[in-house]
Amino acid sequence: MENHLTPLLDIHNLVLYFRTSHGIVQAVDSVDLTLDYHRAVVILGESGCGKSSLAKAILRLLPRNVAVYNGRVLLEGNDVMKYDEEEFRQSIRWVAMSLVPQAAMNALNPVIRVGDQVAEPAMVHLGVSKSEALEQAKKMFDRVGVPLDFLNRYPFELSGGMRQRVAIAMALVTMPRLIILDEPTSALDLLTQANIFNTLKRIKQDMGISFILITHDIATSSELADEVAVMYAGQIIEASDAPHFFTEPLHPYSQMLMASVPRLRSDKDPIFIQGQPPSLISPPTGCRFADRCPKVFDRCRQEPPVVQSNGIFVKCWLYT
């Protein structure tokens, strides 16, 4: 039963570092994030900022070269970081939380019919029969707009948009509370992207599922967002409700991200953010955006910003 006094997801000081031949990569560094029921948070940022690593950390889909992995991930008030791997697999991953991965063609097995692939999570994690799982798969196909005769097709027979819808159906089939979408429309044309986001909005409204949408596409993400978190160099540097963020971002990086988006009703040319993000093997001592920031001053390079919050989370010395 839903307890709306407790957030659906409450992440505290989540850390995920990887061991490489060049050193320790601080992919996710002390991330805090809260998400309520029936809400969608969009995580924005450049490639390489740690967005996909954050998804892996939440779902515990970890590679072998993990150096550090700790923090608290509370799902409906329960700290799932304390679960052992088997307990997490049986009761959390694909049951309470599921994933729509980037590049749906790579996520689908090319030699298994898509109906069987969508049904499989229900069979494995919910323990239902194959016939029951296929009935549930049909319902999810209807939800996401895939014709039922596609159940017996193979992934290579589907368009990119249909494959993405199949991946969404697979994430939905166990009726999780939370779905993490990792760049779900990055390889699709604009019309297909719009259709996918309309589908996600309907699912959120009709089924009450919450979403974490990981993307670098500001324009399309605004269609789904209730809240926005901006990630840079392994850290979340700003988080606020979507209307406030899209009209008045506070962090200089957020402001430059918004200014880089072309607008139909503006004569201003989009800007280009100069420079590159810092290495996550040896990030700067102070603010990680300092070398690219047009508003930098001495303190920015010397001390990590203290989180300032007046209803908005922003890591920037400008808001002391």
C-alpha positions as CSV (number, residue, x, y, z in Angstrom):
1,M,0.0,0.0,0.0
2,E,1.4,3.4,-0.9
3,N,2.6,5.6,1.9
4,H,2.7,9.1,0.5
5,L,4.4,10.4,3.6
6,T,7.5,8.6,2.4
7,P,9.0,9.3,-1.0
8,L,9.0,6.4,-3.5
9,L,12.8,6.8,-3.9
10,D,15.2,8.5,-1.6
11,I,18.9,8.4,-2.4
12,H,21.5,9.6,0.0
13,N,25.2,10.0,-0.7
14,L,25.3,7.3,-3.4
15,V,28.9,6.6,-4.6
16,L,30.0,4.4,-7.5
17,Y,33.7,4.4,-8.5
18,F,35.2,2.2,-11.2
19,R,38.8,0.8,-11.3
20,T,40.6,1.3,-14.6
21,S,44.1,1.0,-15.9
22,H,44.5,4.8,-15.6
23,G,43.1,5.1,-12.1
24,I,39.8,5.2,-10.1
25,V,37.0,6.9,-12.1
26,Q,34.6,8.8,-9.8
27,A,31.5,8.1,-12.0
28,V,28.9,8.8,-9.3
29,D,30.1,10.9,-6.4
30,S,27.9,11.6,-3.4
31,V,24.6,11.9,-5.2
32,D,21.3,12.7,-3.4
33,L,18.0,12.4,-5.2
34,T,14.3,12.2,-4.1
35,L,11.4,11.1,-6.2
36,D,7.7,10.9,-5.1
37,Y,5.0,8.6,-6.3
38,H,3.5,9.3,-9.8
39,R,6.3,11.7,-10.7
40,A,9.0,12.0,-13.4
41,V,12.4,13.4,-12.8
42,V,14.6,14.1,-15.8
43,I,18.4,13.9,-15.3
44,L,20.2,16.1,-17.7
45,G,23.9,16.4,-18.6
46,E,26.5,15.9,-21.2
47,S,27.8,12.5,-22.3
48,G,30.2,11.1,-19.7
49,C,28.8,13.0,-16.7
50,G,27.7,9.8,-14.9
51,K,24.0,9.6,-15.8
52,S,24.0,6.0,-17.0
53,S,26.3,5.0,-14.1
54,L,23.7,6.5,-11.7
55,A,21.1,4.2,-13.3
56,K,23.4,1.2,-12.9
57,A,24.0,2.2,-9.2
58,I,20.3,2.4,-8.5
59,L,19.5,-0.9,-10.1
60,R,22.8,-2.6,-9.0
61,L,23.7,-3.5,-12.5
62,L,27.4,-3.3,-11.8
63,P,30.4,-4.3,-13.9
64,R,33.3,-6.3,-12.4
65,N,35.6,-3.3,-12.1
66,V,33.8,-1.6,-9.2
67,A,36.2,0.0,-6.8
68,V,33.7,1.8,-4.4
69,Y,29.9,1.3,-4.2
70,N,28.0,2.6,-1.1
71,G,25.3,5.0,0.1
72,R,21.6,4.6,0.8
73,V,18.9,3.8,-1.7
74,L,15.5,3.9,0.1
75,L,12.7,2.5,-2.0
76,E,9.3,3.1,-0.3
77,G,11.3,3.6,3.0
78,N,13.3,0.4,2.7
79,D,17.1,0.6,2.3
80,V,17.6,-1.8,-0.6
81,M,21.4,-1.3,-0.4
82,K,21.2,-3.7,2.6
83,Y,19.7,-6.5,0.5
84,D,22.0,-9.3,-0.7
85,E,22.2,-9.9,-4.4
86,E,19.6,-12.7,-4.5
87,E,17.1,-10.7,-2.4
88,F,17.6,-7.7,-4.6
89,R,17.1,-9.7,-7.8
90,Q,14.0,-11.4,-6.5
91,S,12.2,-8.4,-5.0
92,I,13.6,-5.2,-6.4
93,R,15.1,-5.4,-9.9
94,W,12.4,-5.9,-12.6
95,V,9.8,-6.2,-9.8
96,A,9.8,-2.8,-8.0
97,M,12.2,-1.1,-10.4
98,S,12.9,-1.8,-14.0
99,L,15.0,-0.3,-16.9
100,V,14.5,0.7,-20.5
101,P,18.1,0.6,-21.7
102,Q,19.7,2.7,-24.4
103,A,19.7,1.3,-27.9
104,A,16.7,-1.1,-27.8
105,M,18.1,-3.3,-30.7
106,N,21.1,-4.2,-28.5
107,A,18.8,-5.0,-25.5
108,L,16.6,-7.4,-27.5
109,N,17.7,-11.0,-28.4
110,P,17.7,-11.2,-32.2
111,V,16.7,-14.9,-32.3
112,I,13.8,-14.8,-29.8
113,R,10.3,-13.5,-30.7
114,V,9.6,-10.2,-29.0
115,G,6.4,-11.5,-27.3
116,D,8.4,-14.2,-25.5
117,Q,11.0,-11.6,-24.5
118,V,8.4,-9.3,-23.0
119,A,6.7,-12.2,-21.2
120,E,10.0,-13.5,-19.7
121,P,10.3,-11.0,-16.8
122,A,6.8,-11.9,-15.6
123,M,7.6,-15.6,-15.7
124,V,11.0,-15.2,-13.9
125,H,10.2,-12.6,-11.3
126,L,6.4,-13.0,-10.7
127,G,6.4,-16.8,-11.1
128,V,3.4,-16.9,-13.5
129,S,2.8,-19.4,-16.3
130,K,3.9,-18.7,-19.8
131,S,0.3,-18.3,-21.0
132,E,-0.4,-15.8,-18.2
133,A,2.8,-13.9,-19.0
134,L,1.9,-13.8,-22.7
135,E,-1.5,-12.4,-21.8
136,Q,0.2,-9.7,-19.6
137,A,2.6,-9.0,-22.6
138,K,-0.4,-8.5,-24.8
139,K,-1.8,-5.9,-22.4
140,M,1.5,-4.1,-22.3
141,F,1.7,-4.1,-26.1
142,D,-1.7,-2.5,-26.2
143,R,-0.5,0.1,-23.6
144,V,2.6,1.1,-25.6
145,G,0.9,1.0,-29.1
146,V,2.4,-2.2,-30.5
147,P,0.1,-4.3,-32.7
148,L,-0.7,-7.7,-31.2
149,D,0.4,-9.5,-34.3
150,F,4.0,-8.3,-33.5
151,L,4.1,-10.7,-30.6
152,N,5.4,-13.4,-33.0
153,R,7.9,-11.2,-34.8
154,Y,11.7,-11.0,-34.3
155,P,13.4,-7.7,-33.3
156,F,15.0,-7.2,-36.8
157,E,11.5,-7.2,-38.3
158,L,10.5,-4.1,-36.3
159,S,11.3,-0.4,-36.8
160,G,13.5,1.5,-34.3
161,G,10.4,3.1,-32.8
162,M,8.6,-0.2,-32.4
163,R,11.7,-1.8,-30.9
164,Q,11.8,1.0,-28.3
165,R,8.1,0.4,-27.5
166,V,8.8,-3.3,-27.1
167,A,11.6,-2.4,-24.6
168,I,9.1,-0.2,-22.7
169,A,6.5,-3.0,-22.6
170,M,9.2,-5.4,-21.2
171,A,9.9,-2.9,-18.4
172,L,6.2,-2.5,-17.7
173,V,5.2,-6.2,-17.7
174,T,5.9,-6.8,-14.0
175,M,4.0,-3.6,-13.1
176,P,6.9,-1.9,-11.2
177,R,6.6,1.3,-9.2
178,L,9.6,2.9,-10.9
179,I,11.0,2.7,-14.4
180,I,14.4,4.2,-15.3
181,L,14.7,5.2,-19.0
182,D,18.3,5.6,-20.2
183,E,18.2,7.8,-23.4
184,P,15.1,6.0,-24.7
185,T,14.8,8.1,-27.9
186,S,18.4,8.9,-28.7
187,A,18.4,7.0,-32.0
188,L,15.0,7.9,-33.2
189,D,13.6,10.6,-35.5
190,L,11.8,13.6,-34.1
191,L,8.3,12.4,-34.9
192,T,8.9,9.0,-33.3
193,Q,10.5,10.6,-30.3
194,A,7.3,12.7,-29.8
195,N,5.1,9.6,-30.1
196,I,7.2,7.7,-27.6
197,F,7.0,10.6,-25.1
198,N,3.2,10.8,-25.5
199,T,3.0,7.1,-24.8
200,L,5.1,7.6,-21.6
201,K,2.9,10.4,-20.4
202,R,-0.2,8.3,-20.9
203,I,1.4,5.4,-18.9
204,K,2.4,7.8,-16.1
205,Q,-1.1,9.1,-15.9
206,D,-3.0,5.8,-16.3
207,M,-0.8,3.4,-14.4
208,G,0.7,5.8,-11.8
209,I,4.3,4.7,-12.5
210,S,7.2,7.1,-11.7
211,F,10.0,7.6,-14.1
212,I,13.7,8.6,-14.0
213,L,14.5,9.8,-17.5
214,I,18.2,10.0,-18.3
215,T,18.9,12.2,-21.3
216,H,20.9,15.1,-22.8
217,D,17.9,16.2,-24.9
218,I,16.4,19.2,-23.0
219,A,13.7,19.9,-25.6
220,T,11.9,16.5,-25.6
221,S,12.5,15.8,-21.9
222,S,10.4,18.9,-20.9
223,E,7.4,17.0,-22.2
224,L,7.6,14.4,-19.4
225,A,9.4,16.2,-16.5
226,D,7.9,17.1,-13.2
227,E,11.3,17.7,-11.8
228,V,14.8,18.2,-13.2
229,A,18.2,17.3,-11.9
230,V,21.3,18.4,-13.7
231,M,24.4,16.2,-13.4
232,Y,27.9,17.3,-14.1
233,A,31.2,15.4,-13.6
234,G,29.6,12.7,-11.4
235,Q,27.6,15.1,-9.2
236,I,24.1,16.5,-9.2
237,I,24.6,20.3,-9.2
238,E,21.0,21.5,-9.4
239,A,17.6,20.0,-8.8
240,S,14.2,21.8,-8.8
241,D,10.7,21.5,-10.1
242,A,10.5,21.5,-13.9
243,P,8.6,24.8,-14.3
244,H,11.1,26.7,-12.3
245,F,14.1,25.1,-14.0
246,F,13.0,25.6,-17.5
247,T,12.2,29.3,-16.9
248,E,14.9,30.2,-14.4
249,P,17.8,27.8,-14.0
250,L,20.3,28.9,-11.3
251,H,23.6,27.1,-11.8
252,P,25.7,28.7,-14.5
253,Y,26.0,25.3,-16.2
254,S,22.2,24.9,-16.2
255,Q,21.9,28.4,-17.6
256,M,24.3,27.5,-20.4
257,L,22.5,24.2,-21.1
258,M,19.2,26.0,-21.5
259,A,20.9,28.7,-23.7
260,S,22.3,25.9,-26.0
261,V,18.7,24.8,-27.0
262,P,17.4,26.4,-30.3
263,R,14.0,28.2,-29.8
264,L,11.3,28.8,-32.3
265,R,10.2,32.1,-30.8
266,S,13.5,33.7,-30.2
267,D,16.0,35.6,-32.4
268,K,18.9,34.5,-30.2
269,D,21.3,32.0,-31.6
270,P,22.0,29.0,-29.4
271,I,25.3,29.2,-27.5
272,F,28.1,26.6,-27.5
273,I,29.5,25.6,-24.1
274,Q,33.3,26.0,-24.5
275,G,35.8,23.4,-23.1
276,Q,35.4,19.9,-21.8
277,P,34.2,18.3,-18.6
278,P,37.0,17.5,-16.1
279,S,38.5,14.0,-15.8
280,L,36.6,11.9,-13.4
281,I,39.9,10.2,-12.4
282,S,41.3,13.4,-10.9
283,P,38.4,16.0,-10.6
284,P,39.2,19.5,-9.4
285,T,39.3,20.3,-5.7
286,G,36.7,23.1,-5.9
287,C,33.7,23.4,-8.2
288,R,34.0,20.9,-11.0
289,F,32.6,23.4,-13.5
290,A,35.0,26.2,-12.6
291,D,37.3,25.9,-15.7
292,R,34.3,26.4,-18.0
293,C,32.3,28.9,-15.9
294,P,32.0,32.5,-17.1
295,K,31.2,33.6,-13.5
296,V,34.1,31.9,-11.8
297,F,36.0,33.6,-8.9
298,D,38.8,32.5,-6.5
299,R,36.6,30.6,-4.0
300,C,35.2,28.4,-6.8
301,R,38.6,26.9,-7.5
302,Q,39.5,26.4,-3.8
303,E,36.5,24.9,-2.1
304,P,33.7,22.5,-3.2
305,P,30.5,24.5,-3.3
306,V,28.2,24.2,-0.3
307,V,24.7,23.1,-1.3
308,Q,22.4,26.1,-1.1
309,S,18.7,25.4,-0.9
310,N,15.7,27.7,-0.7
311,G,13.3,25.1,-2.1
312,I,16.0,24.5,-4.8
313,F,19.1,22.4,-4.6
314,V,22.1,24.2,-6.3
315,K,25.8,23.7,-5.7
316,C,27.2,27.1,-6.5
317,W,29.0,29.8,-4.5
318,L,27.0,32.5,-6.3
319,Y,24.0,31.6,-4.0
320,T,25.6,32.0,-0.5
